[in-house]
Amino acid sequence: MLGAAAGAGAALSVLAGADPADASNGGAVLLGEANTASDTTTVSTSAGTGLVGQTSQNLASGVQGIDESAFGGSGLFGTSVNGTGAYCATAGDGQSGVYGFDASTSGGYGVYSKSYYGTGVYAQTTGNGGCGVSVFDYSTGGGYGVNASSINGTGILGTITGDTSGESAVSGVDKSTGSGGGYGVSGSSVNGTGVYGQTTGANQSGVYGVNESSDGGVGVLGESSYGTGVSGTSSHGNGVYGETAGAGQSGVHGIDQSSGYGYGVYGSSVNGTGLFGVTTGVSQCGVEGVDAGTGSGHGVLGSSTYNIGVKGSSTFDVGVYGTTLATGKYAVEGVDGSTSGATGVYGTSPKGVGVAGESTTGVGVSAVSTSGPALQVEGVATFSRSGTVVVAGTTTKPSSSVTVTGVTLTTSSLILATVQGYVAGVGVAGVVTDPAAKSFVIYLTEAVTVSLTIAWFAIG
């Protein structure tokens, strides 16, 4: 034991000579020589530092500890009752307060730290832009700058408590030079979630991704081989919310590249609407579907097993509106595919018109049937090009004809006329049309001396 004859805090004796001998148990420590003992050498002091080691040689150590035990011990060990076990400091730029190096061939730890009830490694910095802990992986095959694991808790925990808006509790930066790039932060899980984000901040995001490339990219990308690429759920809000300020772009954009015909965007609801679209833009669409295929596809398709396939409603305008630029096609077409027969297009109105057709130069409503009735009317039928006219005969001035005006006619127009009432021997003798004057004359077989009503109907 060093200084066996002296009490605690005795000064360390140093002998110097031209040819000093190694010190042994109970002897003095010799400077510049190897000192060997078979027991622990202890230096203690009641004031100041127990032992100071100092060197001015480059790449040398002020104090060096070497463990040569067979089962592995500690090259340097520090312990403290109420303070820090080992405290290291450096004033050299770009140097380390603590530097650990693992030279084993099987791989070990450059620095290993352990705590039973507290923090295994605690690091702190007051330098702007500095790091509490900075770790680098220089391996050629790729390793980990930081590898943290936990048996029952969290592998890595980052916390911000200051007024540091816009900063990150955990930040990862990818500076790889490869064309495909790497990952700023990567998370993986065997049975759980690869990356999990949570926030209690109002209007904030559990996971937030930003792409600042000028060539366009993805803020958050999700990919799955057999499941869902990106899934969003919410107890009281929107499961997935998308927003864009780019003209002609989409708040949410979905693309189906499957060979088996899938869905670009799919929506389903247990008690509500599967897919709902709203717009406040003038002359825009709440939901718009475009078929860009060259085959027979559909811009918008609606189907239902027991209810209505497609339904349109409007408070002040048309409920369902269809337009086409293809010659010989239909703006709106209804097809009955039932086996027992149903209705291709059906219109109903409590007080208005159930089905209306209008054309400037073509046919307003066309009815065609191959083997059945082309037109079937149940109830009163009203035609604008029909009516009644009175042949005003009197006893002093009998009359045998009457002229009807204001009726658009062509040279092929047909006029049907019949007497409404009875006068013996009197009927309709014929009708003469004048398309240029938009009129026609109805002639009777005899002149009448009473007022006789004639019903007429213009066709074509």
C-alpha positions as CSV (number, residue, x, y, z in Angstrom):
1,M,0.0,0.0,0.0
2,L,1.4,3.4,-1.1
3,G,2.6,5.4,1.9
4,A,1.9,2.6,4.4
5,A,3.7,4.4,7.3
6,A,1.9,7.7,6.6
7,G,-1.7,8.7,7.4
8,A,-4.5,9.6,4.9
9,G,-3.6,12.6,2.7
10,A,0.2,12.0,3.0
11,A,2.2,13.4,0.1
12,L,3.4,11.1,-2.6
13,S,7.1,10.4,-2.5
14,V,9.0,10.3,-5.8
15,L,12.6,9.1,-6.1
16,A,14.8,10.0,-9.1
17,G,18.1,8.6,-10.1
18,A,20.3,7.7,-13.1
19,D,19.3,4.0,-13.0
20,P,16.2,3.6,-10.9
21,A,14.7,0.2,-10.1
22,D,11.1,-0.9,-10.4
23,A,9.0,-0.2,-7.3
24,S,7.4,-3.1,-5.4
25,N,4.8,-3.5,-2.7
26,G,5.4,-0.9,0.1
27,G,7.9,1.0,-2.0
28,A,7.8,4.5,-3.6
29,V,6.4,5.2,-7.1
30,L,9.2,5.8,-9.6
31,L,8.7,8.4,-12.4
32,G,9.5,7.3,-15.9
33,E,9.6,3.6,-14.9
34,A,7.1,0.7,-14.9
35,N,5.9,0.2,-11.3
36,T,4.6,-3.3,-10.5
37,A,2.6,-4.4,-7.5
38,S,0.4,-7.3,-6.4
39,D,-2.1,-5.2,-4.5
40,T,-4.1,-2.0,-5.0
41,T,-2.3,1.4,-4.9
42,T,-4.5,4.1,-3.3
43,V,-4.0,7.9,-3.4
44,S,-6.3,9.9,-1.2
45,T,-6.5,13.5,-0.1
46,S,-8.7,15.6,2.1
47,A,-8.3,18.7,-0.2
48,G,-7.8,19.1,-3.9
49,T,-7.5,16.3,-6.5
50,G,-6.5,12.8,-5.4
51,L,-4.4,12.1,-8.5
52,V,-3.5,14.3,-11.5
53,G,-1.9,12.9,-14.7
54,Q,-0.6,15.3,-17.4
55,T,1.3,15.0,-20.7
56,S,2.4,17.4,-23.4
57,Q,3.1,14.6,-26.0
58,N,0.8,14.5,-29.0
59,L,-1.6,11.5,-29.1
60,A,-0.7,10.5,-25.6
61,S,-2.8,10.3,-22.5
62,G,-2.7,12.2,-19.2
63,V,-4.0,9.1,-17.4
64,Q,-4.1,5.7,-19.0
65,G,-5.7,2.5,-17.6
66,I,-5.2,-0.9,-19.1
67,D,-7.2,-4.1,-18.2
68,E,-5.4,-7.3,-19.0
69,S,-7.7,-9.7,-17.1
70,A,-8.9,-12.9,-18.8
71,F,-12.6,-12.2,-18.3
72,G,-12.6,-8.5,-19.0
73,G,-12.7,-5.7,-16.5
74,S,-12.3,-1.9,-16.7
75,G,-9.4,-0.1,-18.2
76,L,-10.4,3.0,-16.3
77,F,-13.0,3.1,-13.5
78,G,-14.4,6.0,-11.7
79,T,-17.0,6.1,-8.8
80,S,-18.5,8.9,-6.8
81,V,-20.7,8.8,-3.7
82,N,-22.7,12.0,-4.5
83,G,-21.2,13.3,-7.7
84,T,-20.0,12.1,-11.1
85,G,-18.2,8.8,-11.4
86,A,-16.0,10.0,-14.3
87,Y,-15.8,13.6,-15.5
88,C,-14.0,14.5,-18.7
89,A,-13.6,17.9,-20.4
90,T,-11.8,19.3,-23.4
91,A,-11.0,22.7,-24.7
92,G,-9.8,21.5,-28.1
93,D,-12.0,22.4,-31.1
94,G,-13.5,19.4,-32.7
95,Q,-12.4,17.1,-29.9
96,S,-14.4,15.0,-27.4
97,G,-14.9,15.2,-23.7
98,V,-15.2,11.4,-23.7
99,Y,-13.8,9.2,-26.5
100,G,-14.3,5.5,-26.6
101,F,-12.8,3.1,-29.1
102,D,-13.6,-0.6,-29.7
103,A,-10.8,-2.4,-31.4
104,S,-12.3,-5.9,-31.1
105,T,-12.6,-8.0,-34.2
106,S,-16.1,-9.4,-33.3
107,G,-17.6,-5.9,-32.6
108,G,-18.2,-4.4,-29.2
109,Y,-18.9,-0.9,-27.8
110,G,-16.8,2.2,-28.1
111,V,-18.7,3.6,-25.1
112,Y,-21.0,1.6,-22.8
113,S,-23.2,3.1,-20.2
114,K,-25.7,1.5,-17.8
115,S,-28.2,2.7,-15.2
116,Y,-30.4,0.7,-12.9
117,Y,-33.0,3.4,-12.2
118,G,-31.9,6.5,-14.2
119,T,-30.5,7.4,-17.6
120,G,-27.9,5.2,-19.2
121,V,-26.3,8.1,-21.1
122,Y,-26.9,11.8,-20.4
123,A,-25.4,14.4,-22.7
124,Q,-25.9,18.2,-22.7
125,T,-24.8,21.1,-24.9
126,T,-25.2,24.9,-24.7
127,G,-23.8,25.5,-28.2
128,N,-26.1,26.7,-30.9
129,G,-26.4,24.1,-33.6
130,G,-24.5,21.6,-31.5
131,C,-25.6,18.1,-30.3
132,G,-26.0,16.7,-26.8
133,V,-24.9,13.4,-28.4
134,S,-23.3,13.1,-31.8
135,V,-22.6,9.7,-33.3
136,F,-21.1,8.6,-36.7
137,D,-21.0,5.3,-38.5
138,Y,-18.0,5.0,-40.8
139,S,-18.4,1.4,-41.8
140,T,-18.1,0.5,-45.5
141,G,-21.0,-1.9,-45.4
142,G,-23.5,0.4,-43.6
143,G,-24.2,0.5,-39.9
144,Y,-26.0,2.7,-37.4
145,G,-25.0,6.1,-36.2
146,V,-27.3,5.5,-33.2
147,N,-28.7,2.1,-32.1
148,A,-31.0,2.2,-29.2
149,S,-33.1,-0.7,-27.9
150,S,-35.5,-1.3,-25.0
151,I,-36.9,-4.6,-23.6
152,N,-40.1,-3.1,-22.3
153,G,-40.0,0.6,-23.1
154,T,-39.0,3.1,-25.8
155,G,-35.7,2.6,-27.7
156,I,-35.2,6.4,-28.3
157,L,-37.0,9.2,-26.6
158,G,-36.6,12.8,-27.6
159,T,-38.0,15.7,-25.6
160,I,-38.3,19.5,-26.2
161,T,-39.3,21.7,-23.2
162,G,-38.2,25.1,-24.3
163,D,-39.9,27.7,-26.6
164,T,-38.6,26.1,-29.7
165,S,-41.4,26.1,-32.2
166,G,-40.6,24.4,-35.4
167,E,-37.9,22.2,-33.8
168,S,-37.8,18.4,-33.5
169,A,-37.5,16.2,-30.4
170,V,-35.9,13.7,-32.7
171,S,-34.4,14.8,-36.0
172,G,-32.9,12.7,-38.8
173,V,-31.1,14.1,-41.8
174,D,-30.3,12.1,-45.0
175,K,-27.2,13.5,-46.8
176,S,-26.6,10.5,-49.0
177,T,-25.3,11.2,-52.5
178,G,-27.0,8.3,-54.2
179,S,-29.7,9.0,-56.8
180,G,-32.4,7.2,-54.8
181,G,-31.6,9.0,-51.6
182,G,-32.0,7.5,-48.1
183,Y,-34.2,8.1,-45.1
184,G,-34.0,11.0,-42.6
185,V,-35.8,8.8,-40.1
186,S,-36.5,5.1,-40.6
187,G,-38.6,2.9,-38.3
188,S,-39.3,-0.8,-38.5
189,S,-41.3,-3.2,-36.4
190,V,-41.6,-7.0,-36.3
191,N,-45.2,-7.1,-35.0
192,G,-46.1,-3.5,-34.4
193,T,-45.9,0.0,-36.0
194,G,-42.8,1.1,-37.9
195,V,-43.2,4.8,-37.1
196,Y,-45.7,6.1,-34.6
197,G,-46.5,9.8,-34.1
198,Q,-48.8,11.4,-31.6
199,T,-49.7,15.0,-30.6
200,T,-52.0,16.7,-28.2
201,G,-51.5,20.1,-29.8
202,A,-54.5,21.8,-31.4
203,N,-54.5,21.6,-35.2
204,Q,-51.2,19.8,-35.2
205,S,-50.2,16.5,-36.8
206,G,-49.2,13.2,-35.3
207,V,-47.0,12.6,-38.3
208,Y,-46.1,15.5,-40.6
209,G,-44.1,15.2,-43.9
210,V,-42.9,18.0,-46.2
211,N,-41.4,17.7,-49.6
212,E,-39.5,20.8,-50.7
213,S,-38.1,19.6,-54.0
214,S,-38.8,21.8,-57.0
215,D,-39.4,18.7,-59.2
216,G,-42.4,17.6,-57.1
217,G,-42.5,14.7,-54.7
218,V,-44.5,13.3,-51.8
219,G,-44.8,14.8,-48.4
220,V,-45.7,11.4,-46.8
221,L,-45.5,8.1,-48.7
222,G,-47.0,4.9,-47.6
223,E,-46.5,1.6,-49.4
224,S,-47.7,-1.9,-48.8
225,S,-47.2,-5.2,-50.7
226,Y,-50.6,-6.7,-49.8
227,G,-52.4,-4.3,-47.4
228,T,-53.1,-0.5,-47.4
229,G,-50.4,1.9,-48.3
230,V,-51.7,4.8,-46.2
231,S,-54.5,4.4,-43.7
232,G,-56.0,7.2,-41.6
233,T,-58.6,6.9,-38.8
234,S,-60.2,9.4,-36.5
235,S,-62.7,9.2,-33.6
236,H,-64.3,12.6,-34.2
237,G,-62.6,14.1,-37.3
238,N,-61.5,13.1,-40.8
239,G,-59.7,9.8,-41.3
240,V,-57.6,11.2,-44.2
241,Y,-57.4,14.9,-45.1
242,G,-55.8,16.3,-48.2
243,E,-55.3,20.0,-49.2
244,T,-53.6,21.7,-52.1
245,A,-53.0,25.2,-53.4
246,G,-51.8,24.1,-56.8
247,A,-54.0,25.0,-59.7
248,G,-55.4,21.9,-61.4
249,Q,-54.2,19.6,-58.6
250,S,-56.0,17.4,-56.2
251,G,-56.4,17.6,-52.4
252,V,-56.5,13.8,-52.4
253,H,-55.2,11.9,-55.5
254,G,-55.5,8.1,-56.0
255,I,-54.1,6.0,-58.8
256,D,-54.9,2.4,-59.5
257,Q,-52.1,0.6,-61.5
258,S,-53.4,-2.9,-61.0
259,S,-54.0,-5.2,-63.9
260,G,-57.2,-6.5,-62.5
261,Y,-59.1,-3.2,-62.5
262,G,-59.2,-1.6,-59.1
263,Y,-60.2,1.9,-57.8
264,G,-58.2,5.1,-57.9
265,V,-60.2,6.4,-54.9
266,Y,-62.5,4.2,-52.9
267,G,-64.9,5.3,-50.2
268,S,-67.3,3.3,-48.0
269,S,-69.5,4.1,-45.0
270,V,-71.4,2.0,-42.5
271,N,-74.3,4.5,-42.0
272,G,-73.4,7.5,-44.2
273,T,-72.2,8.3,-47.7
274,G,-69.4,6.3,-49.2
275,L,-67.9,9.2,-51.2
276,F,-68.9,12.9,-50.8
277,G,-67.7,15.9,-52.7
278,V,-68.4,19.6,-52.2
279,T,-67.4,22.7,-54.2
280,T,-68.0,26.4,-53.8
281,G,-66.4,27.2,-57.2
282,V,-68.6,28.8,-59.9
283,S,-69.6,26.2,-62.6
284,Q,-67.6,23.5,-60.8
285,C,-68.6,20.0,-59.7
286,G,-68.9,18.5,-56.3
287,V,-67.9,15.1,-57.8
288,E,-66.5,14.8,-61.4
289,G,-65.6,11.6,-63.2
290,V,-63.7,11.4,-66.4
291,D,-63.3,8.3,-68.6
292,A,-60.1,8.7,-70.6
293,G,-60.2,5.1,-72.0
294,T,-60.8,4.3,-75.7
295,G,-63.2,1.5,-74.8
296,S,-66.7,1.7,-73.5
297,G,-66.2,3.1,-70.0
298,H,-68.0,5.5,-67.7
299,G,-67.1,8.9,-66.4
300,V,-69.3,8.2,-63.3
301,L,-70.9,4.9,-62.5
302,G,-73.4,4.2,-59.8
303,S,-74.9,0.9,-58.9
304,S,-77.1,-0.5,-56.2
305,T,-78.4,-3.9,-55.4
306,Y,-81.8,-2.9,-53.9
307,N,-81.9,0.9,-54.2
308,I,-81.1,3.7,-56.7
309,G,-77.9,3.4,-58.7
310,V,-77.4,7.2,-59.4
311,K,-79.4,10.0,-57.8
312,G,-79.1,13.7,-58.4
313,S,-80.9,16.5,-56.6
314,S,-80.8,20.3,-56.7
315,T,-82.5,23.0,-54.7
316,F,-82.7,25.6,-57.5
317,D,-81.5,23.8,-60.7
318,V,-81.5,20.5,-62.5
319,G,-81.2,17.3,-60.4
320,V,-79.4,15.3,-63.1
321,Y,-77.9,16.8,-66.2
322,G,-76.3,15.1,-69.2
323,T,-74.6,16.4,-72.3
324,T,-72.8,14.7,-75.2
325,L,-70.9,15.8,-78.3
326,A,-71.1,12.5,-80.1
327,T,-73.5,12.3,-83.1
328,G,-76.2,9.8,-82.6
329,K,-75.6,9.3,-78.9
330,Y,-77.6,10.2,-75.9
331,A,-76.9,12.9,-73.3
332,V,-78.9,10.7,-70.8
333,E,-79.6,7.0,-71.5
334,G,-81.5,4.5,-69.5
335,V,-81.4,0.8,-70.2
336,D,-83.7,-1.8,-68.7
337,G,-81.8,-5.0,-68.3
338,S,-84.4,-6.9,-66.2
339,T,-85.8,-10.3,-67.4
340,S,-89.5,-9.4,-66.8
341,G,-89.4,-5.9,-68.2
342,A,-89.1,-2.6,-66.4
343,T,-88.6,1.1,-67.5
344,G,-85.5,2.4,-69.2
345,V,-86.1,6.0,-68.2
346,Y,-88.8,7.0,-65.7
347,G,-89.9,10.5,-64.7
348,T,-92.4,11.6,-62.1
349,S,-93.7,14.9,-60.8
350,P,-96.5,15.6,-58.3
351,K,-97.6,18.8,-60.1
352,G,-95.2,19.4,-62.9
353,V,-94.0,17.4,-65.9
354,G,-92.7,13.8,-65.3
355,V,-90.6,13.6,-68.5
356,A,-90.0,16.6,-70.9
357,G,-88.2,16.6,-74.2
358,E,-87.2,19.6,-76.3
359,S,-85.4,20.3,-79.5
360,T,-84.7,23.3,-81.7
361,T,-84.7,21.6,-85.1
362,G,-84.8,17.9,-84.2
363,V,-87.2,15.7,-82.4
364,G,-88.2,16.7,-78.9
365,V,-89.3,13.2,-77.8
366,S,-88.8,10.0,-79.9
367,A,-90.5,6.8,-79.2
368,V,-89.5,3.6,-81.0
369,S,-90.5,0.0,-80.5
370,T,-89.6,-3.0,-82.6
371,S,-92.6,-5.2,-81.8
372,G,-94.6,-3.3,-79.1
373,P,-96.3,0.1,-78.9
374,A,-93.9,2.9,-79.5
375,L,-96.1,5.3,-77.4
376,Q,-98.4,4.3,-74.6
377,V,-100.4,7.0,-72.8
378,E,-102.5,6.4,-69.7
379,G,-104.6,9.4,-68.8
380,V,-105.3,12.7,-70.6
381,A,-103.0,13.5,-73.5
382,T,-102.6,17.2,-74.4
383,F,-101.1,18.4,-77.7
384,S,-100.2,22.1,-78.5
385,R,-101.1,21.6,-82.2
386,S,-104.7,20.7,-81.6
387,G,-107.9,22.4,-80.6
388,T,-111.5,23.3,-81.5
389,V,-113.0,25.9,-83.8
390,V,-116.6,27.0,-84.4
391,V,-118.3,27.3,-87.8
392,A,-120.5,30.3,-87.0
393,G,-123.6,29.7,-89.2
394,T,-126.9,31.6,-88.7
395,T,-130.3,31.4,-90.4
396,T,-129.6,34.7,-92.1
397,K,-126.0,33.8,-93.0
398,P,-125.3,30.1,-93.3
399,S,-121.6,29.1,-93.2
400,S,-119.8,26.0,-94.6
401,S,-116.2,26.7,-93.6
402,V,-113.9,28.0,-90.9
403,T,-110.2,29.2,-90.9
404,V,-107.6,28.2,-88.2
405,T,-104.5,30.5,-87.9
406,G,-101.3,30.5,-86.0
407,V,-100.4,26.9,-86.6
408,T,-96.9,26.0,-87.9
409,L,-97.3,23.7,-90.9
410,T,-95.3,22.1,-93.7
411,T,-96.3,20.8,-97.1
412,S,-96.4,17.3,-95.5
413,S,-98.5,18.2,-92.5
414,L,-101.7,16.3,-91.9
415,I,-104.9,17.8,-90.4
416,L,-107.5,15.6,-88.7
417,A,-110.9,17.3,-88.2
418,T,-114.2,16.0,-86.9
419,V,-117.6,17.5,-86.0
420,Q,-118.3,17.9,-82.3
421,G,-122.1,17.6,-82.2
422,Y,-124.7,16.5,-84.7
423,V,-126.4,18.3,-87.6
424,A,-128.2,15.9,-90.0
425,G,-126.3,15.4,-93.2
426,V,-123.3,17.6,-92.1
427,G,-119.7,16.4,-91.8
428,V,-116.2,17.5,-92.7
429,A,-115.7,17.6,-96.4
430,G,-112.0,18.4,-96.4
431,V,-109.1,20.6,-95.2
432,V,-106.9,23.0,-97.2
433,T,-103.5,24.0,-95.7
434,D,-101.5,27.2,-96.2
435,P,-98.0,26.6,-94.6
436,A,-96.8,30.1,-95.6
437,A,-99.7,31.7,-93.8
438,K,-99.5,29.2,-90.9
439,S,-103.2,28.4,-91.4
440,F,-105.7,25.9,-92.8
441,V,-109.4,26.0,-93.8
442,I,-111.9,23.3,-92.7
443,Y,-114.8,22.8,-95.2
444,L,-118.2,21.2,-94.3
445,T,-120.3,19.0,-96.6
446,E,-123.2,21.6,-96.2
447,A,-123.6,25.1,-94.9
448,V,-125.0,25.2,-91.4
449,T,-127.4,27.8,-89.9
450,V,-126.2,27.1,-86.3
451,S,-122.8,27.3,-84.5
452,L,-121.1,24.0,-85.0
453,T,-117.8,23.0,-83.2
454,I,-115.1,21.3,-85.1
455,A,-112.1,19.5,-83.4
456,W,-108.8,19.5,-85.2
457,F,-105.4,17.8,-84.8
458,A,-102.2,18.7,-86.7
459,I,-99.6,16.0,-87.4
460,G,-96.2,16.7,-88.8
